[in-house]
Amino acid sequence: MLAPDFWDRNDAWSRIKTRALAPIGLIYGATVRWKADRATPYRAPVPVVCVGNITAGGTGKTPIAIAIARALITRGRRPFFLTRGYGGGATVPVLVDGHRVREVGDEPLLLARVAPTVVSRQRAAGAKLAVERGADTIVMDDGHQNFSLAKDLSLVVVDAQYGFGNRHVLPAGPLREPVGPGLRRADAVVLAGDGSPSLGDYRGPVLCAQLRITGRSFAGKRVIAFAGIGRPAKFFDTLRTDGAEVVAALPFADHYRYTEDDVRQLADRARDQNAQLVTTEKDVVRIPDALRTGIAVLSVDAVLTPAVEYERLLDRLCAAR
């Protein structure tokens, strides 16, 4: 689903909706605290870093997790990704190898291009499989609110422009848990993009992450951009910053699986407007192979700064066992 408009608005009707749903949000937040207080997490024999957030999707966790894995590989480590595999049908831990979106979800297919990737709804079981297959470090993509696996380093990614929205907990707002408790469990905060949201009483390390285009540039090109990610507007803004003329920006629901009819309509619109279709790396894996002709992909990676603080955190992770 797309994020409700009232999460981002402050008009009278949005405030009424927020107030009506706030009691449910209080209960939701309380369940997270209850789980945290009563958890007995499994401690893996290898270091575990979690790249998570406290809002519902769209902060840019996956590029940051990939950047961390690549940095670990440069250091001579053998990291494995561990992810829930949202949208996939796997019910037991699996090592991604030739799987399809319907089996493991979209993000694992991207992660597996960089390092071995385990999909598991039960994170402890997934960590055990990763270690059995040779992992000496585990990079969790998401899982800040999962307490079944002990973390040696917890990074909370915050969209620097969006911040925490209306600062209410689901369904009244975008938060998975209240900001204060969520940031207190963080070893570092990563601000993704430009902005300086209030972090309350958090006083730990703060990194910045910027997306860098690594593949084809669309500067000066007429494009029709479409994306089914947490915050499609971030993708559209990246294209505009690159210098593309975005003649249409079409958001789809997060993790949306494109149909033949969807692709045909997109192609017709691109032809009518003399524009190039462009989407994200995460979206293109949700388009059937035979329908990808004529669809370009914007490839990006994340650059984390300041380098000294980033390296210090990696040192801490690698020394955890």
Secondary structure, DSSP 4 states (H G I P E B T S, - for coil): -PPPGGGS--SHHHHHHHHHHHHHHHHHHHHHHHHHHH---B--SS-EEEEE-SBSS-S-HHHHHHHHHHHHHHTT--EEEEE--TT----S-EE-SS--HHHH-SHHHHHTTTS-EEE-SSHHHHHHHHHHTT-SEEEEES-TT--SB--SEEEEEEETTTTTTT--BTTSSSBSS-HHHHHHT-SEEEEESS-----TT--S-EEEEEEEE-S---TT-EEEEEE-SS-HHHHHHHHHHTT-EEEEEEE--TTPPPPHHHHHHHHHHHHHTT-EEEEEHHHHTTS-GGG-TTEEEE-EEEEEE-HHHHHHHHHHHHT--
